């Protein structure tokens, strides 16, 4: 008889600032970032001892059962077998760590705590395993917890994603970025996906504030609450969210 299903919460992460500090000999980029956990989350239902991966929810389009999925890789990494159903609420390719959050939930369930090994599957996974607010360095495996700061964040979710590896390749081809730039991947992401620049201008005109790109994209975010912004940005989904400890 199989064990009863277990429900896991996989919160999104937001990268508030990101500097690329170098590149390792193996090609991985070194970062110095501040990340926070948000109250938007996927929900995983885990049936241990079975197999398979399935999805539903508003952000499930295009996702399929695959050995390359971060959840499948996390299960193999920690030597566990399970059938996992994911209610997808975090956008795929939006820079909010959707796949990383799901993999981190599996690692927490399995009591797997090797952050360095987890970072080799996905650079955002170690932070998602720890959560809260933290300074993140190395390739993502060095987590320095910071005091929690409650803040509201407005997310502008766009109808397309951006590939993180492609953005890093574009970053390598650009001139050095100023240390004063909040997110040093932003310019590279706009090279990879020019529609990001169009949306940045639209958001700035609609809100009166300059948005910041979430990691490698494609989500833009604003500090504070802009509850009526969605009415002025047709084609985007605007979500007011909050940081969580």
C-alpha positions in Angstrom: 0.0 0.0 0.0 1.4 3.4 -1.0 1.8 6.1 1.5 -0.7 8.9 1.8 0.0 11.9 -0.5 2.0 14.8 1.0 1.3 18.4 0.1 4.3 20.8 -0.2 4.4 24.5 -0.6 7.0 25.9 -3.0 7.3 29.7 -2.7 8.6 32.0 -5.4 11.8 34.0 -5.0 12.6 37.5 -6.2 16.1 38.8 -6.9 16.1 42.3 -5.6 19.7 43.0 -6.8 22.2 41.1 -8.8 25.9 41.6 -9.7 27.9 39.2 -11.8 31.3 39.0 -10.1 33.2 36.6 -12.4 33.2 33.2 -14.1 34.6 29.9 -12.8 36.8 27.7 -14.9 33.9 25.4 -15.5 31.9 28.3 -17.1 29.5 28.9 -14.2 29.0 32.6 -13.4 29.6 33.9 -9.9 27.0 36.3 -8.5 26.4 38.6 -5.5 22.7 39.0 -5.1 20.0 39.8 -2.6 17.0 37.5 -2.8 13.6 37.3 -0.9 10.8 34.8 -0.7 7.4 35.9 -1.9 3.9 34.7 -0.9 3.1 33.4 -4.4 3.7 29.6 -4.5 3.3 26.4 -6.4 1.7 23.5 -4.6 3.2 20.0 -4.9 1.4 16.8 -4.2 3.9 14.0 -3.6 3.1 10.2 -3.7 6.2 8.5 -2.5 7.2 5.2 -4.2 5.3 6.0 -7.4 6.6 7.7 -10.6 5.5 10.5 -12.9 5.2 14.2 -13.1 2.1 16.2 -13.9 0.9 19.8 -13.9 -2.1 22.0 -13.7 -2.9 25.6 -12.9 -2.7 29.0 -14.6 1.1 28.6 -15.4 1.1 25.0 -16.4 1.0 25.5 -20.2 3.8 23.9 -22.1 5.2 21.9 -19.1 5.6 18.1 -19.6 7.0 15.1 -17.7 10.7 15.1 -18.5 13.9 13.7 -17.0 15.4 17.2 -17.4 12.7 18.8 -15.2 14.3 20.2 -12.0 11.9 18.1 -9.9 12.9 14.9 -11.6 16.6 15.9 -11.2 16.1 16.7 -7.5 14.5 13.3 -6.9 17.4 11.5 -8.5 19.9 13.7 -6.6 18.4 12.7 -3.2 17.8 9.1 -4.2 14.0 9.2 -3.8 11.2 8.0 -6.0 7.8 9.7 -6.2 4.9 10.8 -8.4 4.6 14.5 -8.2 1.7 16.7 -9.3 2.4 20.4 -9.4 -0.2 23.2 -9.3 1.8 25.9 -11.2 1.1 29.4 -9.9 4.7 30.7 -10.5 5.4 31.6 -14.2 7.8 29.5 -16.1 10.8 31.5 -17.4 9.7 34.6 -15.5 12.8 35.0 -13.3 10.8 34.0 -10.1 12.4 30.7 -9.6 9.4 28.5 -10.4 11.3 25.3 -11.3 13.9 26.0 -8.6 11.2 26.5 -5.9 9.7 23.1 -6.9 13.0 21.3 -6.7 13.8 23.0 -3.4 10.5 21.7 -2.0 11.5 18.2 -2.9 14.9 18.6 -1.2 13.3 19.9 1.9 10.8 17.0 1.9 13.7 14.5 1.5 15.7 16.3 4.2 18.5 16.9 1.7 20.7 19.8 2.8 23.7 19.8 0.4 23.4 23.4 -1.0 26.5 23.1 -3.2 25.3 19.9 -4.9 21.8 21.5 -5.3 23.4 24.6 -7.0 24.7 22.4 -9.7 21.1 21.5 -10.7 20.0 25.1 -10.5 21.6 28.3 -9.1 18.4 29.5 -7.4 17.7 26.2 -5.7 19.9 26.7 -2.6 18.2 30.0 -1.8 14.8 28.5 -2.3 15.8 25.7 0.1 16.6 28.3 2.8 14.1 31.0 2.0 13.4 34.3 3.7 15.9 37.1 2.8 19.5 36.5 2.1 22.7 37.5 0.3 23.5 34.9 -2.3 27.0 34.4 -3.6 29.2 31.9 -5.5 27.1 30.2 -8.1 24.2 30.4 -5.7 25.4 28.0 -3.0 26.6 30.5 -0.5 23.6 31.7 1.5 24.0 34.5 4.1 20.6 35.0 5.9 19.6 38.6 6.4 17.0 40.1 8.7 13.5 39.9 7.4 12.0 43.1 5.9 8.3 43.2 5.2 7.6 44.8 1.9 5.0 44.8 -0.8 6.1 44.1 -4.4 4.1 44.6 -7.6 4.9 42.0 -10.2 4.2 42.6 -13.9 4.0 39.1 -15.5 4.5 39.1 -19.3 3.1 36.6 -21.8 6.6 35.1 -22.7 9.6 33.8 -20.9 13.4 34.3 -21.2 16.1 31.6 -21.1 18.6 32.2 -18.3 21.5 30.4 -20.1 21.0 32.5 -23.2 20.9 35.7 -21.1 24.2 34.8 -19.5 25.8 34.2 -22.9 24.5 37.6 -24.0 25.9 39.1 -20.8 29.4 37.8 -21.6 29.3 39.5 -25.0 28.4 42.9 -23.6 30.8 45.5 -22.3 31.4 45.4 -18.5 28.3 46.6 -16.5 28.5 49.3 -13.9 28.4 48.1 -10.3 25.7 50.8 -9.7 23.2 48.9 -11.9 20.7 47.1 -9.7 20.4 44.0 -11.9 23.4 43.5 -14.2 21.5 40.9 -16.3 18.8 43.4 -17.4 20.7 44.8 -20.4 21.6 41.3 -21.6 18.0 40.1 -21.2 16.7 43.0 -23.3 19.2 42.0 -26.0 17.9 38.4 -26.0 14.3 39.5 -25.8 13.7 43.1 -27.2 10.1 43.1 -26.1 11.3 43.5 -22.6 12.5 47.1 -23.4 9.1 47.9 -24.9 7.4 46.6 -21.7 9.8 48.5 -19.5 8.9 51.8 -21.1 5.1 51.0 -20.9 5.4 50.1 -17.2 7.3 53.3 -16.5 4.8 55.4 -18.3 1.8 53.7 -16.6 3.2 53.7 -13.1 5.5 56.7 -12.9 8.2 54.5 -11.5 11.2 52.6 -13.0 10.7 48.8 -12.9 13.5 46.3 -12.3 13.9 43.0 -14.1 13.5 39.9 -11.9 16.8 38.1 -12.4 17.2 37.1 -16.1 13.5 38.0 -16.8 10.9 38.1 -18.0 9.0 39.5 -15.0 9.3 43.2 -14.2 8.8 44.4 -10.6 8.1 47.6 -8.7 8.6 48.3 -5.0 5.3 48.9 -3.3 1.6 48.4 -4.3 0.2 49.4 -7.6 -3.2 47.7 -7.4 -4.8 49.4 -10.5 -1.7 49.1 -12.7 -3.2 46.1 -14.6 -5.9 48.3 -16.1 -3.2 50.4 -17.8 -1.1 47.4 -19.0 -3.3 45.2 -21.3 -1.5 42.0 -22.1 0.3 41.7 -18.8 -0.8 40.2 -15.5 -0.2 42.5 -12.5 0.1 40.8 -9.1 0.6 42.6 -5.8 2.6 40.2 -3.6 4.5 40.4 -0.3 7.8 39.1 1.1 7.6 36.3 3.7 10.1 35.1 6.4 
